Amino acid sequence: MTFIDFKKLLLDAEITLPKFSKLIKVSEKNIQAYKKKGEVPNPIAVIALCFADMHQLGIDYKSRIETLELKAKVKKGAGFAKKESLKKE
């Protein structure tokens, strides 16, 4: 799915990109990166389509998704903070 089609689905679902990313616990920066690629991954496309369809049917998908208590992924690896902690030891 193209990024433009993805954005149209978000409009159909009446959700902004920042609210979409917050709801599914994916960084807005990651989703914005798909704009440069021109298309979104299949799972993100499916989620957007389902949200749009549920909205059209009058289903409160936002509260349903919130009941899942999704957790955002935390980056692992050697970042700046990791290097700082090594210097202190």
C-alpha positions as CSV (number, residue, x, y, z in Angstrom):
1,M,0.0,0.0,0.0
2,T,1.3,3.4,-0.9
3,F,1.8,6.0,1.9
4,I,-0.8,8.2,0.3
5,D,-3.4,5.4,0.4
6,F,-2.4,4.8,4.0
7,K,-3.0,8.5,4.9
8,K,-6.4,8.3,3.1
9,L,-7.4,5.4,5.3
10,L,-6.4,7.3,8.4
11,L,-8.7,10.1,7.2
12,D,-11.5,7.6,6.7
13,A,-10.8,6.3,10.2
14,E,-10.8,9.9,11.5
15,I,-7.5,9.5,13.2
16,T,-4.3,11.5,12.8
17,L,-1.0,9.9,12.2
18,P,0.3,10.9,15.7
19,K,-2.7,9.4,17.4
20,F,-2.5,6.3,15.2
21,S,1.1,5.7,16.1
22,K,0.3,6.3,19.8
23,L,-2.6,3.9,19.7
24,I,-0.7,1.0,18.2
25,K,2.5,1.9,20.2
26,V,4.7,2.4,17.2
27,S,7.0,5.4,17.1
28,E,5.6,8.2,14.9
29,K,9.1,8.6,13.5
30,N,9.1,5.0,12.3
31,I,5.7,5.5,10.5
32,Q,6.9,8.8,9.0
33,A,9.9,6.9,7.6
34,Y,7.5,5.0,5.4
35,K,6.7,8.2,3.6
36,K,10.2,8.3,2.2
37,K,9.9,4.7,1.1
38,G,6.6,5.5,-0.5
39,E,4.8,2.5,1.0
40,V,3.9,1.1,4.3
41,P,4.4,-2.5,5.5
42,N,1.6,-5.0,5.2
43,P,0.7,-5.1,8.9
44,I,0.4,-1.3,9.2
45,A,-1.7,-1.3,6.0
46,V,-4.0,-4.0,7.4
47,I,-4.4,-2.1,10.7
48,A,-5.3,1.2,8.9
49,L,-7.9,-0.6,6.7
50,C,-9.5,-2.3,9.7
51,F,-9.6,1.0,11.6
52,A,-11.3,2.7,8.6
53,D,-13.8,-0.1,8.2
54,M,-14.6,-0.3,11.9
55,H,-15.1,3.5,12.0
56,Q,-17.5,3.3,9.0
57,L,-19.5,0.6,10.9
58,G,-19.7,2.8,14.0
59,I,-17.4,0.5,16.1
60,D,-15.3,2.4,18.7
61,Y,-12.0,0.8,17.7
62,K,-9.9,3.1,19.8
63,S,-11.2,2.0,23.1
64,R,-11.1,-1.7,21.9
65,I,-7.4,-1.3,21.0
66,E,-6.7,0.4,24.3
67,T,-8.0,-2.7,26.2
68,L,-5.1,-4.7,24.7
69,E,-2.7,-2.6,26.9
70,L,-0.1,-2.7,24.1
71,K,3.5,-1.9,25.1
72,A,5.9,0.1,23.0
73,K,9.1,-1.6,22.1
74,V,12.2,-0.3,23.8
75,K,15.4,0.0,21.8
76,K,18.2,-2.2,23.0
77,G,21.8,-1.9,22.1
78,A,24.7,0.5,22.7
79,G,23.3,4.0,22.6
80,F,24.6,7.2,24.1
81,A,23.3,6.4,27.6
82,K,24.9,2.9,27.5
83,K,28.3,4.4,26.7
84,E,28.0,6.9,29.6
85,S,27.2,4.1,32.1
86,L,30.3,2.3,30.9
87,K,32.5,5.3,31.6
88,K,31.3,5.6,35.2
89,E,32.3,2.0,36.0
